[in-house]
Amino acid sequence: MTELGLSLQKWKSDIEEGRTLTLNVLVDQCKARMRENGEQPRGGIHDSAVAEIAARQGMTAEALKQRITRLNKKRSRK
């Protein structure tokens, strides 16, 4: 990567940011589906959607929440 003038750390960071953006879109789609179906899960639609997507991806809901929070903070600083 250095021979190409690229940073491996930046490249990996960009990949993870893209993955988190994709997961965030999946959460939004899940929330829209739940609203359309009239679901009212305990704890709220957002938390339920995050838990559902996290389970599909093999991660904890807290980990996904943290990733989304970090992404939002990073994007608001730009």
Buried (B, 14 or more C-beta within 10 A) or exposed (E): EEEEEEEEEEEEEEEEBEEBBEBBEBBEEBBEEBEEEEEEEEEEBBEBBBBBBBEEBEEEBEEBBEBBEEBEEEEEEE
